[in-house]
Amino acid sequence: MDHTQRFSSRVSHYVRYRPSYPPEILDVLRTACGLTEQSVIADVGSGTGLLTQFFARNGNRVFAVEPNEAMRIAGEKELAEFPNLTSVNGRGEATTLLDASVDFVTAAQSFHWMDRAAAKAEFQRILRPGGWVVLVWNFRKLTETPFLADLETLITRFGTDYSQVRYENYMRHIQPFFAPHPFTLRRVEYRQVVDFAALCGRLLSASYMPQEGHANYVAMMDAMQNLFDRHQRNGTVTVDYDTRVYFGRLTSPKHDS
């Protein structure tokens, strides 16, 4: 499957129910990487703009690079108020941006879908000297509460290719991606408090969960209702995340050995 098309039928759920990111990410980048309002950002695999919006509101010039048309159009609608944002039909391996044109390349919840060697070469091409690459994921906590443990059991049971595409599978590639240069990891706690409709929407926004019409869809929704009824308090449950921010510099290709 073309990974860029995995979310085409899930855009409405993505817009409404996907978790955002902790605003502390900007504080991390200001302190550790010298982010200012004048920094130019390429948010690659920007999707519906969940991370993009933080930079746009910060006053940065932002290029939102997204290969999936439906996601890109949704992002343009969500962020239409920002004149400092440019929507770009591109991908991590071929952004279409100019050489040495940005100070930061960010990729939130998207780097694991890219061809790493091609993306590294492309990021090196578009980054200015001393520029930063920032990779962000919201890792759903799996066992910290009885609800989270039961949710993970449900996802493992019904997910179509969950074991193949879960983020943890790709963390071993981060060090080789930045090599021979160092990177830093910062972690921030984040959470979603959701009702039943939002919990279902959150799961259905994931590319590995069955959609309506799938043979397991009805059974999954029944299991979701049972799960929610057992764990809800005052009509909500809490989904906890460990937001991980990996950042480092890449040299230009001519300086790599």
C-alpha positions as CSV (number, residue, x, y, z in Angstrom):
1,M,0.0,0.0,0.0
2,D,1.1,3.6,-0.7
3,H,1.4,4.8,2.9
4,T,0.5,8.4,1.8
5,Q,-3.1,7.1,1.1
6,R,-3.7,5.3,4.4
7,F,-5.7,8.1,5.9
8,S,-7.7,9.2,2.9
9,S,-11.0,7.7,4.3
10,R,-10.3,8.8,7.9
11,V,-9.8,12.6,7.5
12,S,-13.0,13.6,9.3
13,H,-12.1,11.5,12.3
14,Y,-8.5,12.8,12.2
15,V,-9.7,16.4,12.2
16,R,-12.2,16.0,15.0
17,Y,-10.6,13.4,17.3
18,R,-6.8,13.1,16.9
19,P,-4.9,14.5,19.9
20,S,-3.0,17.7,19.4
21,Y,0.4,18.1,21.0
22,P,1.5,19.7,24.2
23,P,2.4,23.4,23.7
24,E,5.5,22.8,25.7
25,I,7.1,21.5,22.5
26,L,7.7,25.1,21.4
27,D,9.4,25.9,24.8
28,V,11.7,22.9,24.2
29,L,12.6,24.2,20.7
30,R,13.1,27.8,21.9
31,T,15.5,26.7,24.7
32,A,17.4,23.9,23.0
33,C,17.3,24.9,19.3
34,G,17.0,28.7,19.3
35,L,13.5,28.8,17.8
36,T,12.3,32.3,17.2
37,E,9.4,34.0,15.4
38,Q,11.7,34.5,12.5
39,S,12.5,30.8,12.1
40,V,11.2,29.3,8.9
41,I,9.6,25.9,9.3
42,A,8.9,23.0,7.0
43,D,6.4,20.7,8.7
44,V,6.6,17.6,6.6
45,G,3.8,15.1,6.6
46,S,1.7,17.9,8.1
47,G,-1.6,16.1,7.7
48,T,-4.5,18.3,9.0
49,G,-2.1,20.7,10.7
50,L,-2.1,19.5,14.3
51,L,1.6,20.5,14.9
52,T,1.7,23.1,12.1
53,Q,-0.8,25.3,13.9
54,F,1.6,25.9,16.8
55,F,4.2,27.4,14.5
56,A,1.7,29.4,12.5
57,R,0.3,30.9,15.8
58,N,3.9,31.6,16.9
59,G,4.3,33.9,13.8
60,N,6.7,31.6,11.9
61,R,6.8,31.3,8.1
62,V,5.5,27.7,7.7
63,F,5.5,25.4,4.8
64,A,3.0,22.6,5.4
65,V,4.1,19.7,3.2
66,E,1.6,16.9,2.8
67,P,1.3,14.3,0.1
68,N,-2.3,13.2,0.8
69,E,-4.8,15.4,-1.0
70,A,-7.7,14.9,1.4
71,M,-5.5,15.6,4.4
72,R,-3.9,18.6,2.8
73,I,-7.2,20.2,1.9
74,A,-8.5,19.6,5.5
75,G,-5.3,21.3,6.8
76,E,-5.8,24.2,4.5
77,K,-9.4,24.7,5.8
78,E,-8.3,24.3,9.5
79,L,-5.5,26.9,9.1
80,A,-7.0,29.2,6.6
81,E,-6.7,32.2,9.0
82,F,-2.8,32.2,8.8
83,P,-1.3,34.2,5.9
84,N,2.2,33.0,7.1
85,L,1.3,29.4,6.1
86,T,1.9,27.9,2.7
87,S,0.4,24.5,1.8
88,V,2.6,22.3,-0.3
89,N,1.9,19.2,-2.3
90,G,5.0,17.2,-1.4
91,R,6.4,14.4,0.7
92,G,9.4,13.8,3.0
93,E,11.5,12.4,0.2
94,A,10.6,15.3,-2.3
95,T,9.3,18.4,-0.6
96,T,9.6,20.7,-3.7
97,L,11.1,23.4,-1.4
98,L,14.2,25.4,-2.4
99,D,17.7,24.5,-1.3
100,A,18.7,25.9,2.1
101,S,15.3,27.6,2.6
102,V,14.3,26.5,6.1
103,D,15.6,26.6,9.6
104,F,13.6,23.6,11.0
105,V,12.2,20.5,9.4
106,T,9.5,19.0,11.6
107,A,7.7,15.7,11.2
108,A,4.9,14.9,13.7
109,Q,3.5,11.4,13.6
110,S,4.8,11.0,10.0
111,F,8.5,10.2,9.9
112,H,7.9,6.5,10.3
113,W,6.1,6.4,6.9
114,M,9.1,7.9,5.0
115,D,12.0,6.4,3.2
116,R,14.6,7.3,5.7
117,A,17.6,7.6,3.3
118,A,15.7,9.7,0.8
119,A,14.2,11.9,3.5
120,K,17.6,12.5,5.1
121,A,19.0,13.7,1.8
122,E,16.0,15.9,1.2
123,F,16.1,17.4,4.7
124,Q,19.8,18.1,4.3
125,R,19.1,19.8,1.0
126,I,16.4,22.2,2.3
127,L,17.9,23.0,5.7
128,R,20.0,26.1,6.1
129,P,23.4,25.6,7.8
130,G,22.9,24.9,11.5
131,G,19.2,23.9,10.9
132,W,17.4,21.4,13.0
133,V,15.3,18.3,12.4
134,V,12.5,17.7,14.9
135,L,10.7,14.3,15.0
136,V,7.5,14.2,17.2
137,W,5.2,11.3,18.3
138,N,2.4,11.0,20.7
139,F,3.0,7.6,22.2
140,R,-0.2,6.3,23.8
141,K,0.6,4.8,27.2
142,L,-0.2,1.1,27.2
143,T,-0.5,-0.2,30.7
144,E,-0.3,2.7,33.2
145,T,-4.0,2.4,34.1
146,P,-6.5,-0.5,33.8
147,F,-8.4,1.4,31.1
148,L,-5.2,1.9,29.0
149,A,-4.3,-1.8,29.4
150,D,-7.8,-2.9,28.3
151,L,-7.7,-0.4,25.4
152,E,-4.4,-1.8,24.2
153,T,-5.8,-5.3,24.4
154,L,-8.8,-4.2,22.2
155,I,-6.5,-2.5,19.7
156,T,-4.3,-5.6,19.5
157,R,-7.3,-7.8,19.0
158,F,-9.0,-5.8,16.2
159,G,-6.1,-3.9,14.6
160,T,-5.6,-5.0,11.0
161,D,-1.8,-4.5,10.8
162,Y,-1.2,-2.8,14.2
163,S,1.8,-4.9,15.1
164,Q,3.5,-4.0,11.8
165,V,3.0,-0.2,11.9
166,R,3.2,0.7,15.6
167,Y,5.6,3.5,16.3
168,E,7.8,1.5,18.6
169,N,9.0,-0.6,15.6
170,Y,10.7,2.5,14.1
171,M,12.5,4.0,17.1
172,R,15.6,1.9,16.3
173,H,16.0,3.9,13.1
174,I,16.3,7.3,14.7
175,Q,20.0,7.0,15.8
176,P,21.1,5.8,12.3
177,F,19.1,8.7,10.8
178,F,20.9,11.4,12.7
179,A,24.3,9.5,12.6
180,P,27.1,10.4,12.8
181,H,25.6,13.3,14.7
182,P,24.0,13.3,18.1
183,F,20.3,13.8,18.8
184,T,18.4,14.7,21.9
185,L,15.1,13.2,23.3
186,R,12.7,15.3,25.4
187,R,9.5,13.8,26.8
188,V,6.3,15.7,27.7
189,E,3.2,14.3,29.4
190,Y,-0.1,14.8,27.5
191,R,-3.6,13.5,27.8
192,Q,-7.1,13.5,26.2
193,V,-10.3,13.4,28.2
194,V,-12.9,11.9,25.9
195,D,-16.5,10.8,25.8
196,F,-17.6,7.6,24.0
197,A,-18.0,9.3,20.6
198,A,-14.6,10.9,20.8
199,L,-13.0,7.6,21.9
200,C,-14.5,5.8,18.9
201,G,-13.4,8.7,16.6
202,R,-9.9,8.6,18.0
203,L,-9.6,4.9,17.3
204,L,-11.2,5.2,13.8
205,S,-8.7,7.8,12.9
206,A,-5.9,5.2,13.2
207,S,-5.0,3.6,9.9
208,Y,-4.9,0.1,11.4
209,M,-8.4,0.0,12.8
210,P,-11.4,-1.6,10.9
211,Q,-13.8,0.9,9.4
212,E,-17.5,0.5,8.8
213,G,-18.1,-2.3,6.4
214,H,-15.2,-4.4,7.6
215,A,-16.1,-7.9,8.9
216,N,-14.9,-7.0,12.4
217,Y,-16.3,-3.5,12.7
218,V,-19.5,-4.4,14.6
219,A,-17.8,-6.6,17.0
220,M,-15.1,-4.0,17.6
221,M,-17.7,-1.3,18.3
222,D,-19.5,-3.6,20.7
223,A,-16.2,-4.2,22.5
224,M,-15.6,-0.5,22.6
225,Q,-18.9,0.2,24.2
226,N,-18.3,-2.5,26.8
227,L,-14.8,-1.1,27.5
228,F,-16.1,2.4,27.9
229,D,-19.0,1.4,30.2
230,R,-16.6,-0.4,32.5
231,H,-14.1,2.4,32.8
232,Q,-15.9,5.7,32.3
233,R,-16.3,8.2,35.2
234,N,-18.9,10.9,34.7
235,G,-19.1,10.0,31.0
236,T,-15.4,10.3,30.1
237,V,-12.2,8.3,30.0
238,T,-8.6,9.6,29.9
239,V,-6.1,8.6,27.2
240,D,-2.6,9.4,28.4
241,Y,0.3,10.0,26.1
242,D,4.1,10.2,26.4
243,T,4.9,12.9,23.8
244,R,8.5,12.3,22.5
245,V,10.5,15.1,20.8
246,Y,13.7,14.0,19.0
247,F,15.8,16.7,17.6
248,G,19.3,17.1,16.1
249,R,21.2,18.7,13.3
250,L,22.1,17.2,9.9
251,T,25.1,18.3,8.0
252,S,24.9,18.9,4.2
253,P,25.7,15.8,2.1
254,K,29.1,17.1,1.0
255,H,30.2,17.2,4.7
256,D,29.1,13.6,5.5
257,S,31.7,10.9,5.3
